[in-house]
Amino acid sequence: MTVLVRDLRPDDRSDVETFARVRHLALPHILWTPDAIRHHLARTPPEAHARSLVAEEDGEVIGTAQLSLAHDSPEPGQGMLNIYVHPERTRRGAGGALVRAAEEHLAAHGATKLFAWLLDEPANRAFAERRGYRAGRSAHFLRLDLATAVLPPPAPPAGTELRTAADFTDDPRPLFELDAETMADEPGDVDSEFSDFRAWVAQYWEHPLLNRELTTVVLADGRPAAFSVAYTDGGSRYATAMTGTARAYRGRGLAKLAKTDSLRRARAAGHTEALTGNDTGNGPMLAINKWLGYEICATEVRYVRELG
């Protein structure tokens, strides 16, 4: 059968649900929901030239792609493409067709370097390398059984206070400033800068998976000093999207405090499975997750290709 590539139809409920289902089957370590997928398309700034694509075989969606330019990076010309195929529909040409469509789109909008995450498996590595991509950094997916995890009660140091993101509903700017600072120091090969508060609100603060009641914020000297951002999908699963500490407060155990408190809140709310991701070079966060009992369940590799 011939594989056809087309844009995802965000107004077609069935199409978006199928996209989410294929993504979940291919990459179950991330929370995928139709609302989150629609949000990504609708709220990503136009200068990112973002697209979500599907590959169809005989009317069945067997592959998915999300692609965009790194619009919030100080270095121009960087493009991202993340392609996942239904695990029972591989080797039918869907992956190759999606890569070609993604590369053509990104190159047409000025991309000169492309970055793609893929699961660390021999077939995936060979697929990328045949197309001129070279391996770079890696990251782990980690899982914690919240039902059995031993989570010590939080013990905030003197001068600190535990709050939640819900306490900042009227004015989230202090969390924007903390997020911008911690993201600037996050390990990675594509630098990001959060400088537009309104864009941050639209993309992140109003994200449909963000759970403000489970997102813990540690106050120190009256300001947010650390946080652990919680995502939930309406079911039993909970995911940490980001945990970080402001530079002036690092080395005091505040990130561990924030994450432990968020996990305890999640378990009290009925969540039984906790997911997170870790760059393999982020030793401090890996140590915190190991201390909490997280176990590695999969690894991704970032592949890079120079165009031209």
C-alpha positions, 0 to 999 in steps of 0.5 A: 500500500502507498503511504500518504503524508498530510497535516493533522486535522485539529478540528477533527476529534477522531483524527486528533484522538488517533494521533494521540493514541499512536503517540502513546503506543510508540512512546508511552512514557509521556502524557499524550492527550487530544487537548494537549496536541491541539494546544501545541498547534494553537499556542505555538507562536507563528514564527515557529512554523509548527506542524503536526503530520500523520502518515496514512496507509490505506486510510489508517494512521500509522505514523506521526510527526511534530516539527517546528523551528526553535523560535525561542533560541538565540541561535537561528536556523535550528529545527526540531522533528520528532517522529513516531510510528505505530510499533506494529506498523513499522518498516512500511515507509511511514517514518521515511515519508514523514522525515522527508516532509518534515525536512522539506518544510523546515528547510523552506523556513530557514532551518540549517540544523535539525534535531530529532529525538528517537528511542535508543534502539538499533533499528532507530539508530540505523534509520537515522544514520542512513539519513545523515543524522549523527548521535548526540546527547541522550536522556532517560525516561523514568518511572515511579510506582506511587502506590508503593513509593516511600516518600518522607514528609517534607521538612522545609528549612527555616525561612522557606515555605511550601506553596502551590502554583494555584497560589499564583493564579492571579499573578504568575509572573514570579513563576515565569521569572523562575522558569526562565532562569532555570530553563537557561541552565537546563542541559541541552543542545538548543538554548532557549530564552523565555523573554515574552511573558504573554507567550509563556502564559499562552504556551505553558501556564495555560497548558491543559495538562498543567496541574497547578494544585500539584505543582509545588513552589518553594518560597525563600525570602518571600520569593519563589526559589524552587518548583516542581511542575506537575502534569496530569492527564485526567487518569492515574498518571502524573508527570513532572515537566520541570524541577528547578531552583533559582541560582541563588538558592541552589545546594540547599535541597530545595529541588528535592523538597519541591519534588517530594512534596509534589509527589506526595500531593499527587499520591493523595490525589489518587495518582498511582504512576509518576513519570519524568525525564532526565538528561543523562548529563544532569547528575544532580537531578538524576541523584534526586530521582534515584533517591526518590525511587525512580527507575529508568524505563527507556532512553532516547538519543538526540540525533543531529543533521546539518543541512546544505 
